[in-house]
Amino acid sequence: MTFELLQAYLRLFEKDKKLNVWHQALLNAILHLACLQKQKKVIRVSRRRLMAFSHISTLPTYHKYFKELQDMGYIAYRPSYHPGYKSEIELLISPKISIKKV
């Protein structure tokens, strides 16, 4: 994920008034993993890492806001039931990027 794409996602999230601090924390954790994995759309995740990166410490809070992000159309979640494979999150939104040439 490029810096410009990351900025575009953050600007997009900033404009949505339905997103609260918990949604933002989870989205930031997902984008952080995308940057670490050098991915743009499909990110391999584990609940443990998402909770750690987002600083969400309780399962009910995590599940509530993770489900809401799915319901709002921000992410699609594909669970892996195999212990050796991580689950995947797909970013369903595509921000518009305007790159200014200097």
Biopython code that builds the backbone (N, CA, C, O; Angstrom):
import numpy as np
from Bio.PDB.StructureBuilder import StructureBuilder

atoms = [
    (1, "MET", "N", (0.854, -1.172, 0.000)),
    (1, "MET", "CA", (0.000, 0.000, 0.000)),
    (1, "MET", "C", (0.899, 1.233, 0.000)),
    (1, "MET", "O", (1.845, 1.334, 0.780)),
    (2, "THR", "N", (0.585, 2.146, -0.875)),
    (2, "THR", "CA", (1.370, 3.371, -0.971)),
    (2, "THR", "C", (0.887, 4.402, 0.046)),
    (2, "THR", "O", (-0.217, 4.301, 0.582)),
    (3, "PHE", "N", (1.724, 5.377, 0.293)),
    (3, "PHE", "CA", (1.376, 6.441, 1.221)),
    (3, "PHE", "C", (0.164, 7.217, 0.712)),
    (3, "PHE", "O", (-0.705, 7.597, 1.497)),
    (4, "GLU", "N", (0.103, 7.452, -0.595)),
    (4, "GLU", "CA", (-1.023, 8.196, -1.162)),
    (4, "GLU", "C", (-2.335, 7.432, -0.985)),
    (4, "GLU", "O", (-3.368, 8.028, -0.683)),
    (5, "LEU", "N", (-2.291, 6.120, -1.173)),
    (5, "LEU", "CA", (-3.492, 5.312, -0.996)),
    (5, "LEU", "C", (-3.918, 5.297, 0.472)),
    (5, "LEU", "O", (-5.108, 5.381, 0.776)),
    (6, "LEU", "N", (-2.965, 5.193, 1.363)),
    (6, "LEU", "CA", (-3.261, 5.237, 2.791)),
    (6, "LEU", "C", (-3.911, 6.565, 3.172)),
    (6, "LEU", "O", (-4.899, 6.585, 3.906)),
    (7, "GLN", "N", (-3.363, 7.665, 2.679)),
    (7, "GLN", "CA", (-3.961, 8.983, 2.943)),
    (7, "GLN", "C", (-5.372, 9.074, 2.385)),
    (7, "GLN", "O", (-6.258, 9.639, 3.026)),
    (8, "ALA", "N", (-5.586, 8.527, 1.205)),
    (8, "ALA", "CA", (-6.913, 8.575, 0.588)),
    (8, "ALA", "C", (-7.930, 7.801, 1.421)),
    (8, "ALA", "O", (-9.060, 8.256, 1.598)),
    (9, "TYR", "N", (-7.539, 6.639, 1.930)),
    (9, "TYR", "CA", (-8.442, 5.879, 2.800)),
    (9, "TYR", "C", (-8.763, 6.672, 4.063)),
    (9, "TYR", "O", (-9.922, 6.745, 4.472)),
    (10, "LEU", "N", (-7.750, 7.261, 4.678)),
    (10, "LEU", "CA", (-7.977, 8.017, 5.912)),
    (10, "LEU", "C", (-8.893, 9.212, 5.671)),
    (10, "LEU", "O", (-9.741, 9.513, 6.511)),
    (11, "ARG", "N", (-8.737, 9.897, 4.540)),
    (11, "ARG", "CA", (-9.635, 11.013, 4.201)),
    (11, "ARG", "C", (-11.069, 10.520, 4.007)),
    (11, "ARG", "O", (-12.022, 11.179, 4.423)),
    (12, "LEU", "N", (-11.210, 9.369, 3.379)),
    (12, "LEU", "CA", (-12.530, 8.786, 3.149)),
    (12, "LEU", "C", (-13.209, 8.436, 4.475)),
    (12, "LEU", "O", (-14.389, 8.726, 4.671)),
    (13, "PHE", "N", (-12.458, 7.816, 5.378)),
    (13, "PHE", "CA", (-13.018, 7.446, 6.681)),
    (13, "PHE", "C", (-13.386, 8.686, 7.488)),
    (13, "PHE", "O", (-14.381, 8.690, 8.213)),
    (14, "GLU", "N", (-12.585, 9.729, 7.358)),
    (14, "GLU", "CA", (-12.805, 10.968, 8.099)),
    (14, "GLU", "C", (-14.137, 11.619, 7.730)),
    (14, "GLU", "O", (-14.762, 12.274, 8.564)),
    (15, "LYS", "N", (-14.564, 11.440, 6.493)),
    (15, "LYS", "CA", (-15.794, 12.093, 6.020)),
    (15, "LYS", "C", (-17.067, 11.373, 6.436)),
    (15, "LYS", "O", (-18.144, 11.969, 6.415)),
    (16, "ASP", "N", (-16.966, 10.105, 6.813)),
    (16, "ASP", "CA", (-18.149, 9.327, 7.164)),
    (16, "ASP", "C", (-18.501, 9.558, 8.627)),
    (16, "ASP", "O", (-17.771, 9.129, 9.520)),
    (17, "LYS", "N", (-19.603, 10.225, 8.870)),
    (17, "LYS", "CA", (-20.029, 10.572, 10.226)),
    (17, "LYS", "C", (-20.568, 9.369, 11.006)),
    (17, "LYS", "O", (-20.731, 9.447, 12.223)),
    (18, "LYS", "N", (-20.847, 8.255, 10.313)),
    (18, "LYS", "CA", (-21.337, 7.059, 11.000)),
    (18, "LYS", "C", (-20.219, 6.326, 11.741)),
    (18, "LYS", "O", (-20.486, 5.537, 12.648)),
    (19, "LEU", "N", (-18.987, 6.582, 11.362)),
    (19, "LEU", "CA", (-17.851, 5.902, 11.979)),
    (19, "LEU", "C", (-17.483, 6.567, 13.301)),
    (19, "LEU", "O", (-17.316, 7.785, 13.374)),
    (20, "ASN", "N", (-17.361, 5.753, 14.339)),
    (20, "ASN", "CA", (-16.927, 6.295, 15.622)),
    (20, "ASN", "C", (-15.478, 5.880, 15.884)),
    (20, "ASN", "O", (-14.820, 5.324, 15.004)),
    (21, "VAL", "N", (-14.994, 6.144, 17.067)),
    (21, "VAL", "CA", (-13.588, 5.901, 17.387)),
    (21, "VAL", "C", (-13.235, 4.412, 17.297)),
    (21, "VAL", "O", (-12.113, 4.068, 16.926)),
    (22, "TRP", "N", (-14.174, 3.529, 17.631)),
    (22, "TRP", "CA", (-13.898, 2.091, 17.570)),
    (22, "TRP", "C", (-13.816, 1.603, 16.139)),
    (22, "TRP", "O", (-12.965, 0.777, 15.809)),
    (23, "HIS", "N", (-14.698, 2.110, 15.283)),
    (23, "HIS", "CA", (-14.602, 1.780, 13.847)),
    (23, "HIS", "C", (-13.260, 2.255, 13.295)),
    (23, "HIS", "O", (-12.563, 1.527, 12.588)),
    (24, "GLN", "N", (-12.917, 3.496, 13.638)),
    (24, "GLN", "CA", (-11.658, 4.078, 13.161)),
    (24, "GLN", "C", (-10.468, 3.251, 13.630)),
    (24, "GLN", "O", (-9.530, 3.025, 12.866)),
    (25, "ALA", "N", (-10.499, 2.801, 14.878)),
    (25, "ALA", "CA", (-9.392, 2.007, 15.407)),
    (25, "ALA", "C", (-9.234, 0.699, 14.632)),
    (25, "ALA", "O", (-8.117, 0.309, 14.292)),
    (26, "LEU", "N", (-10.339, 0.030, 14.357)),
    (26, "LEU", "CA", (-10.266, -1.213, 13.586)),
    (26, "LEU", "C", (-9.809, -0.965, 12.148)),
    (26, "LEU", "O", (-8.992, -1.717, 11.618)),
    (27, "LEU", "N", (-10.328, 0.078, 11.526)),
    (27, "LEU", "CA", (-9.915, 0.388, 10.156)),
    (27, "LEU", "C", (-8.431, 0.750, 10.102)),
    (27, "LEU", "O", (-7.726, 0.360, 9.171)),
    (28, "ASN", "N", (-7.966, 1.488, 11.090)),
    (28, "ASN", "CA", (-6.539, 1.820, 11.139)),
    (28, "ASN", "C", (-5.695, 0.556, 11.319)),
    (28, "ASN", "O", (-4.631, 0.433, 10.713)),
    (29, "ALA", "N", (-6.159, -0.373, 12.141)),
    (29, "ALA", "CA", (-5.430, -1.629, 12.331)),
    (29, "ALA", "C", (-5.386, -2.430, 11.030)),
    (29, "ALA", "O", (-4.358, -3.018, 10.696)),
    (30, "ILE", "N", (-6.500, -2.452, 10.296)),
    (30, "ILE", "CA", (-6.543, -3.160, 9.012)),
    (30, "ILE", "C", (-5.588, -2.512, 8.017)),
    (30, "ILE", "O", (-4.850, -3.206, 7.317)),
    (31, "LEU", "N", (-5.600, -1.178, 7.952)),
    (31, "LEU", "CA", (-4.692, -0.479, 7.043)),
    (31, "LEU", "C", (-3.236, -0.680, 7.450)),
    (31, "LEU", "O", (-2.359, -0.785, 6.593)),
    (32, "HIS", "N", (-2.981, -0.733, 8.742)),
    (32, "HIS", "CA", (-1.620, -0.984, 9.226)),
    (32, "HIS", "C", (-1.136, -2.361, 8.744)),
    (32, "HIS", "O", (-0.010, -2.492, 8.265)),
    (33, "LEU", "N", (-1.983, -3.373, 8.873)),
    (33, "LEU", "CA", (-1.620, -4.705, 8.382)),
    (33, "LEU", "C", (-1.442, -4.708, 6.870)),
    (33, "LEU", "O", (-0.557, -5.387, 6.351)),
    (34, "ALA", "N", (-2.278, -3.951, 6.160)),
    (34, "ALA", "CA", (-2.136, -3.867, 4.704)),
    (34, "ALA", "C", (-0.784, -3.284, 4.332)),
    (34, "ALA", "O", (-0.136, -3.755, 3.397)),
    (35, "CYS", "N", (-0.360, -2.265, 5.057)),
    (35, "CYS", "CA", (0.959, -1.667, 4.806)),
    (35, "CYS", "C", (2.073, -2.662, 5.098)),
    (35, "CYS", "O", (3.014, -2.788, 4.315)),
    (36, "LEU", "N", (1.974, -3.366, 6.214)),
    (36, "LEU", "CA", (2.998, -4.347, 6.570)),
    (36, "LEU", "C", (3.092, -5.469, 5.543)),
    (36, "LEU", "O", (4.179, -5.976, 5.266)),
    (37, "GLN", "N", (1.942, -5.856, 4.975)),
    (37, "GLN", "CA", (1.907, -6.943, 4.004)),
    (37, "GLN", "C", (2.084, -6.460, 2.566)),
    (37, "GLN", "O", (2.156, -7.266, 1.639)),
    (38, "LYS", "N", (2.153, -5.141, 2.388)),
    (38, "LYS", "CA", (2.270, -4.534, 1.064)),
    (38, "LYS", "C", (1.114, -4.963, 0.150)),
    (38, "LYS", "O", (1.306, -5.305, -1.017)),
    (39, "GLN", "N", (-0.086, -4.932, 0.725)),
    (39, "GLN", "CA", (-1.307, -5.295, 0.008)),
    (39, "GLN", "C", (-2.194, -4.071, -0.160)),
    (39, "GLN", "O", (-2.079, -3.098, 0.587)),
    (40, "LYS", "N", (-3.082, -4.131, -1.152)),
    (40, "LYS", "CA", (-4.001, -3.015, -1.385)),
    (40, "LYS", "C", (-5.446, -3.378, -1.087)),
    (40, "LYS", "O", (-6.203, -2.526, -0.622)),
    (41, "LYS", "N", (-5.844, -4.600, -1.336)),
    (41, "LYS", "CA", (-7.247, -4.973, -1.208)),
    (41, "LYS", "C", (-7.497, -6.109, -0.220)),
    (41, "LYS", "O", (-8.360, -5.990, 0.651)),
    (42, "VAL", "N", (-6.757, -7.203, -0.343)),
    (42, "VAL", "CA", (-6.994, -8.391, 0.473)),
    (42, "VAL", "C", (-5.868, -8.518, 1.492)),
    (42, "VAL", "O", (-4.691, -8.597, 1.139)),
    (43, "ILE", "N", (-6.258, -8.535, 2.763)),
    (43, "ILE", "CA", (-5.286, -8.535, 3.854)),
    (43, "ILE", "C", (-5.530, -9.773, 4.711)),
    (43, "ILE", "O", (-6.669, -10.079, 5.063)),
    (44, "ARG", "N", (-4.463, -10.473, 5.040)),
    (44, "ARG", "CA", (-4.559, -11.630, 5.936)),
    (44, "ARG", "C", (-4.494, -11.116, 7.376)),
    (44, "ARG", "O", (-3.611, -10.340, 7.741)),
    (45, "VAL", "N", (-5.455, -11.571, 8.179)),
    (45, "VAL", "CA", (-5.575, -11.037, 9.540)),
    (45, "VAL", "C", (-5.801, -12.144, 10.556)),
    (45, "VAL", "O", (-6.211, -13.257, 10.226)),
    (46, "SER", "N", (-5.522, -11.802, 11.780)),
    (46, "SER", "CA", (-5.941, -12.627, 12.912)),
    (46, "SER", "C", (-6.619, -11.688, 13.906)),
    (46, "SER", "O", (-6.276, -10.510, 14.004)),
    (47, "ARG", "N", (-7.570, -12.222, 14.624)),
    (47, "ARG", "CA", (-8.288, -11.402, 15.601)),
    (47, "ARG", "C", (-7.323, -10.843, 16.643)),
    (47, "ARG", "O", (-7.443, -9.687, 17.050)),
    (48, "ARG", "N", (-6.387, -11.647, 17.063)),
    (48, "ARG", "CA", (-5.438, -11.228, 18.085)),
    (48, "ARG", "C", (-4.652, -9.988, 17.636)),
    (48, "ARG", "O", (-4.494, -9.043, 18.409)),
    (49, "ARG", "N", (-4.164, -9.988, 16.401)),
    (49, "ARG", "CA", (-3.384, -8.842, 15.917)),
    (49, "ARG", "C", (-4.263, -7.608, 15.728)),
    (49, "ARG", "O", (-3.851, -6.497, 16.060)),
    (50, "LEU", "N", (-5.469, -7.800, 15.196)),
    (50, "LEU", "CA", (-6.369, -6.664, 15.017)),
    (50, "LEU", "C", (-6.718, -6.035, 16.362)),
    (50, "LEU", "O", (-6.747, -4.811, 16.494)),
    (51, "MET", "N", (-6.979, -6.865, 17.345)),
    (51, "MET", "CA", (-7.304, -6.331, 18.670)),
    (51, "MET", "C", (-6.100, -5.613, 19.268)),
    (51, "MET", "O", (-6.256, -4.570, 19.903)),
    (52, "ALA", "N", (-4.920, -6.151, 19.074)),
    (52, "ALA", "CA", (-3.718, -5.510, 19.619)),
    (52, "ALA", "C", (-3.451, -4.173, 18.929)),
    (52, "ALA", "O", (-3.171, -3.178, 19.597)),
    (53, "PHE", "N", (-3.534, -4.143, 17.596)),
    (53, "PHE", "CA", (-3.254, -2.911, 16.859)),
    (53, "PHE", "C", (-4.315, -1.837, 17.101)),
    (53, "PHE", "O", (-4.010, -0.644, 17.092)),
    (54, "SER", "N", (-5.559, -2.264, 17.317)),
    (54, "SER", "CA", (-6.636, -1.291, 17.518)),
    (54, "SER", "C", (-6.824, -0.913, 18.983)),
    (54, "SER", "O", (-7.608, -0.016, 19.293)),
    (55, "HIS", "N", (-6.117, -1.584, 19.882)),
    (55, "HIS", "CA", (-6.219, -1.347, 21.325)),
    (55, "HIS", "C", (-7.631, -1.624, 21.847)),
    (55, "HIS", "O", (-8.095, -0.978, 22.787)),
    (56, "ILE", "N", (-8.293, -2.580, 21.231)),
    (56, "ILE", "CA", (-9.591, -3.044, 21.730)),
    (56, "ILE", "C", (-9.301, -4.279, 22.569)),
    (56, "ILE", "O", (-8.680, -5.228, 22.092)),
    (57, "SER", "N", (-9.750, -4.266, 23.812)),
    (57, "SER", "CA", (-9.354, -5.340, 24.724)),
    (57, "SER", "C", (-10.463, -6.334, 25.054)),
    (57, "SER", "O", (-10.196, -7.361, 25.679)),
    (58, "THR", "N", (-11.703, -6.053, 24.647)),
    (58, "THR", "CA", (-12.783, -6.990, 24.960)),
    (58, "THR", "C", (-13.382, -7.564, 23.680)),
    (58, "THR", "O", (-13.551, -6.859, 22.685)),
    (59, "LEU", "N", (-13.699, -8.855, 23.725)),
    (59, "LEU", "CA", (-14.266, -9.521, 22.549)),
    (59, "LEU", "C", (-15.612, -8.948, 22.119)),
    (59, "LEU", "O", (-15.827, -8.762, 20.921)),
    (60, "PRO", "N", (-16.535, -8.659, 23.053)),
    (60, "PRO", "CA", (-17.820, -8.106, 22.595)),
    (60, "PRO", "C", (-17.654, -6.786, 21.832)),
    (60, "PRO", "O", (-18.330, -6.566, 20.827)),
    (61, "THR", "N", (-16.773, -5.919, 22.294)),
    (61, "THR", "CA", (-16.540, -4.650, 21.598)),
    (61, "THR", "C", (-15.956, -4.903, 20.222)),
    (61, "THR", "O", (-16.405, -4.325, 19.232)),
    (62, "TYR", "N", (-14.958, -5.766, 20.164)),
    (62, "TYR", "CA", (-14.334, -6.100, 18.881)),
    (62, "TYR", "C", (-15.371, -6.637, 17.894)),
    (62, "TYR", "O", (-15.466, -6.148, 16.768)),
    (63, "HIS", "N", (-16.144, -7.636, 18.307)),
    (63, "HIS", "CA", (-17.120, -8.261, 17.412)),
    (63, "HIS", "C", (-18.207, -7.288, 16.975)),
    (63, "HIS", "O", (-18.632, -7.305, 15.820)),
    (64, "LYS", "N", (-18.650, -6.451, 17.885)),
    (64, "LYS", "CA", (-19.703, -5.478, 17.548)),
    (64, "LYS", "C", (-19.250, -4.550, 16.427)),
    (64, "LYS", "O", (-19.949, -4.400, 15.425)),
    (65, "TYR", "N", (-18.098, -3.934, 16.587)),
    (65, "TYR", "CA", (-17.661, -2.942, 15.607)),
    (65, "TYR", "C", (-17.107, -3.580, 14.336)),
    (65, "TYR", "O", (-17.181, -2.984, 13.262)),
    (66, "PHE", "N", (-16.560, -4.769, 14.450)),
    (66, "PHE", "CA", (-16.114, -5.501, 13.260)),
    (66, "PHE", "C", (-17.325, -5.848, 12.395)),
    (66, "PHE", "O", (-17.288, -5.694, 11.174)),
    (67, "LYS", "N", (-18.396, -6.316, 13.034)),
    (67, "LYS", "CA", (-19.636, -6.653, 12.316)),
    (67, "LYS", "C", (-20.247, -5.403, 11.693)),
    (67, "LYS", "O", (-20.724, -5.453, 10.559)),
    (68, "GLU", "N", (-20.239, -4.295, 12.404)),
    (68, "GLU", "CA", (-20.790, -3.058, 11.862)),
    (68, "GLU", "C", (-20.017, -2.599, 10.621)),
    (68, "GLU", "O", (-20.620, -2.096, 9.673)),
    (69, "LEU", "N", (-18.697, -2.767, 10.617)),
    (69, "LEU", "CA", (-17.910, -2.400, 9.431)),
    (69, "LEU", "C", (-18.314, -3.249, 8.228)),
    (69, "LEU", "O", (-18.336, -2.765, 7.097)),
    (70, "GLN", "N", (-18.632, -4.510, 8.480)),
    (70, "GLN", "CA", (-19.113, -5.372, 7.404)),
    (70, "GLN", "C", (-20.487, -4.907, 6.929)),
    (70, "GLN", "O", (-20.733, -4.816, 5.727)),
    (71, "ASP", "N", (-21.370, -4.616, 7.863)),
    (71, "ASP", "CA", (-22.728, -4.180, 7.524)),
    (71, "ASP", "C", (-22.732, -2.852, 6.766)),
    (71, "ASP", "O", (-23.581, -2.632, 5.903)),
    (72, "MET", "N", (-21.780, -1.964, 7.088)),
    (72, "MET", "CA", (-21.689, -0.669, 6.410)),
    (72, "MET", "C", (-21.041, -0.778, 5.031)),
    (72, "MET", "O", (-21.043, 0.188, 4.269)),
    (73, "GLY", "N", (-20.492, -1.934, 4.709)),
    (73, "GLY", "CA", (-19.917, -2.128, 3.385)),
    (73, "GLY", "C", (-18.460, -1.714, 3.256)),
    (73, "GLY", "O", (-17.959, -1.543, 2.144)),
    (74, "TYR", "N", (-17.786, -1.554, 4.364)),
    (74, "TYR", "CA", (-16.369, -1.193, 4.310)),
    (74, "TYR", "C", (-15.469, -2.402, 4.049)),
    (74, "TYR", "O", (-14.485, -2.311, 3.314)),
    (75, "ILE", "N", (-15.823, -3.534, 4.664)),
    (75, "ILE", "CA", (-14.983, -4.718, 4.536)),
    (75, "ILE", "C", (-15.826, -5.953, 4.263)),
    (75, "ILE", "O", (-17.012, -6.002, 4.590)),
    (76, "ALA", "N", (-15.190, -6.950, 3.657)),
    (76, "ALA", "CA", (-15.767, -8.290, 3.535)),
    (76, "ALA", "C", (-14.808, -9.219, 4.265)),
    (76, "ALA", "O", (-13.595, -9.154, 4.071)),
    (77, "TYR", "N", (-15.357, -10.072, 5.095)),
    (77, "TYR", "CA", (-14.552, -10.954, 5.926)),
    (77, "TYR", "C", (-14.709, -12.380, 5.435)),
    (77, "TYR", "O", (-15.823, -12.877, 5.276)),
    (78, "ARG", "N", (-13.580, -13.032, 5.196)),
    (78, "ARG", "CA", (-13.579, -14.438, 4.804)),
    (78, "ARG", "C", (-12.800, -15.224, 5.864)),
    (78, "ARG", "O", (-11.569, -15.238, 5.858)),
    (79, "PRO", "N", (-13.531, -15.876, 6.770)),
    (79, "PRO", "CA", (-12.845, -16.590, 7.850)),
    (79, "PRO", "C", (-12.153, -17.847, 7.338)),
    (79, "PRO", "O", (-12.594, -18.477, 6.377)),
    (80, "SER", "N", (-11.079, -18.186, 7.995)),
    (80, "SER", "CA", (-10.379, -19.440, 7.741)),
    (80, "SER", "C", (-10.562, -20.302, 8.977)),
    (80, "SER", "O", (-10.262, -19.887, 10.097)),
    (81, "TYR", "N", (-11.052, -21.489, 8.758)),
    (81, "TYR", "CA", (-11.277, -22.378, 9.897)),
    (81, "TYR", "C", (-10.101, -23.338, 10.081)),
    (81, "TYR", "O", (-10.150, -24.246, 10.911)),
    (82, "HIS", "N", (-9.063, -23.125, 9.307)),
    (82, "HIS", "CA", (-7.857, -23.942, 9.401)),
    (82, "HIS", "C", (-6.851, -23.215, 10.300)),
    (82, "HIS", "O", (-6.588, -22.031, 10.090)),
    (83, "PRO", "N", (-6.298, -23.892, 11.276)),
    (83, "PRO", "CA", (-5.381, -23.206, 12.198)),
    (83, "PRO", "C", (-4.089, -22.712, 11.539)),
    (83, "PRO", "O", (-3.417, -21.837, 12.086)),
    (84, "GLY", "N", (-3.740, -23.250, 10.389)),
    (84, "GLY", "CA", (-2.508, -22.842, 9.721)),
    (84, "GLY", "C", (-2.683, -21.696, 8.744)),
    (84, "GLY", "O", (-1.695, -21.169, 8.231)),
    (85, "TYR", "N", (-3.921, -21.299, 8.475)),
    (85, "TYR", "CA", (-4.193, -20.228, 7.513)),
    (85, "TYR", "C", (-4.921, -19.084, 8.198)),
    (85, "TYR", "O", (-5.838, -19.299, 8.991)),
    (86, "LYS", "N", (-4.506, -17.879, 7.887)),
    (86, "LYS", "CA", (-5.170, -16.710, 8.471)),
    (86, "LYS", "C", (-6.429, -16.376, 7.683)),
    (86, "LYS", "O", (-6.554, -16.710, 6.505)),
    (87, "SER", "N", (-7.351, -15.715, 8.355)),
    (87, "SER", "CA", (-8.560, -15.224, 7.699)),
    (87, "SER", "C", (-8.189, -14.028, 6.820)),
    (87, "SER", "O", (-7.105, -13.460, 6.947)),
    (88, "GLU", "N", (-9.106, -13.659, 5.931)),
    (88, "GLU", "CA", (-8.849, -12.543, 5.028)),
    (88, "GLU", "C", (-9.917, -11.477, 5.167)),
    (88, "GLU", "O", (-11.092, -11.766, 5.392)),
    (89, "ILE", "N", (-9.479, -10.242, 5.026)),
    (89, "ILE", "CA", (-10.387, -9.103, 4.950)),
    (89, "ILE", "C", (-10.140, -8.441, 3.608)),
    (89, "ILE", "O", (-8.998, -8.206, 3.213)),
    (90, "GLU", "N", (-11.225, -8.146, 2.915)),
    (90, "GLU", "CA", (-11.127, -7.403, 1.662)),
    (90, "GLU", "C", (-11.700, -6.019, 1.878)),
    (90, "GLU", "O", (-12.819, -5.872, 2.370)),
    (91, "LEU", "N", (-10.932, -5.001, 1.510)),
    (91, "LEU", "CA", (-11.431, -3.628, 1.566)),
    (91, "LEU", "C", (-12.363, -3.426, 0.386)),
    (91, "LEU", "O", (-11.935, -3.524, -0.765)),
    (92, "LEU", "N", (-13.627, -3.147, 0.654)),
    (92, "LEU", "CA", (-14.631, -3.029, -0.404)),
    (92, "LEU", "C", (-14.731, -1.635, -0.988)),
    (92, "LEU", "O", (-15.315, -1.448, -2.055)),
    (93, "ILE", "N", (-14.176, -0.670, -0.311)),
    (93, "ILE", "CA", (-14.254, 0.705, -0.784)),
    (93, "ILE", "C", (-12.974, 1.060, -1.520)),
    (93, "ILE", "O", (-11.899, 0.542, -1.217)),
    (94, "SER", "N", (-13.106, 1.941, -2.478)),
    (94, "SER", "CA", (-11.932, 2.398, -3.223)),
    (94, "SER", "C", (-11.910, 3.915, -3.203)),
    (94, "SER", "O", (-12.752, 4.557, -3.830)),
    (95, "PRO", "N", (-10.969, 4.484, -2.497)),
    (95, "PRO", "CA", (-10.895, 5.947, -2.465)),
    (95, "PRO", "C", (-10.370, 6.485, -3.777)),
    (95, "PRO", "O", (-9.607, 5.822, -4.479)),
    (96, "LYS", "N", (-10.786, 7.687, -4.096)),
    (96, "LYS", "CA", (-10.280, 8.366, -5.281)),
    (96, "LYS", "C", (-8.962, 9.018, -4.913)),
    (96, "LYS", "O", (-8.859, 9.714, -3.903)),
    (97, "ILE", "N", (-7.969, 8.788, -5.731)),
    (97, "ILE", "CA", (-6.646, 9.334, -5.455)),
    (97, "ILE", "C", (-6.334, 10.388, -6.490)),
    (97, "ILE", "O", (-6.396, 10.141, -7.694)),
    (98, "SER", "N", (-5.999, 11.562, -6.003)),
    (98, "SER", "CA", (-5.546, 12.608, -6.897)),
    (98, "SER", "C", (-4.080, 12.893, -6.571)),
    (98, "SER", "O", (-3.751, 13.422, -5.510)),
    (99, "ILE", "N", (-3.233, 12.536, -7.490)),
    (99, "ILE", "CA", (-1.808, 12.733, -7.288)),
    (99, "ILE", "C", (-1.405, 14.023, -7.976)),
    (99, "ILE", "O", (-1.571, 14.185, -9.184)),
    (100, "LYS", "N", (-0.873, 14.934, -7.182)),
    (100, "LYS", "CA", (-0.447, 16.222, -7.711)),
    (100, "LYS", "C", (1.012, 16.135, -8.108)),
    (100, "LYS", "O", (1.864, 15.749, -7.308)),
    (101, "LYS", "N", (1.289, 16.496, -9.338)),
    (101, "LYS", "CA", (2.683, 16.520, -9.802)),
    (101, "LYS", "C", (3.249, 17.896, -9.562)),
    (101, "LYS", "O", (2.627, 18.916, -9.861)),
    (102, "VAL", "N", (4.440, 17.897, -9.016)),
    (102, "VAL", "CA", (5.101, 19.168, -8.709)),
    (102, "VAL", "C", (6.109, 19.466, -9.772)),
    (102, "VAL", "O", (6.784, 20.493, -9.712)),
]
sb = StructureBuilder()
sb.init_structure("model")
sb.init_model(0)
sb.init_chain("A")
sb.init_seg("    ")
for serial, (resi, resn, name, xyz) in enumerate(atoms, 1):
    if name == "N":
        sb.init_residue(resn, " ", resi, " ")
    sb.init_atom(name, np.array(xyz, "f"), 0.0, 1.0, " ", f" {name:<3s}", serial, name[0])
structure = sb.get_structure()
